[in-house]
Amino acid sequence: MAKKIIVVVDMQKDFVDGSLGTKEAVGILDNVKNKNAEYKNNGDEIIFTRDTHQENYMSTNEGKHLPVIHCIEGTPGWEVYEGLYVDGSEIINKPSFG
């Protein structure tokens, strides 16, 4: 059977229950955990992405259009949500969405 890859996109504290969190994001946590466990148990690859901003976020183009501080590198809100990360998985830090 061919190896599969799942990409877990921006499941970070700030997007789940932090500054830009939603009840919908909280509501899918168990499904994401279960899917991650399934992929790990099958020996498949899991890749996480992290929206990554710097302290100057509010002065960036995105910050001027979405003036909510979020996912500042090194802060708790930037981290993959607790309990979702699977040891040995790759994390890709991306400077923006879109």
Secondary structure, DSSP 8 states (H G I E B T S, - for coil): ----EEEEE--BHHHHTSTT--HHHHHTHHHHHHHHHHHHHTT-EEEEEEE-B-TTGGGSHHHHHS-----BTTSGGGSB-TTT--TT-EEEEES---
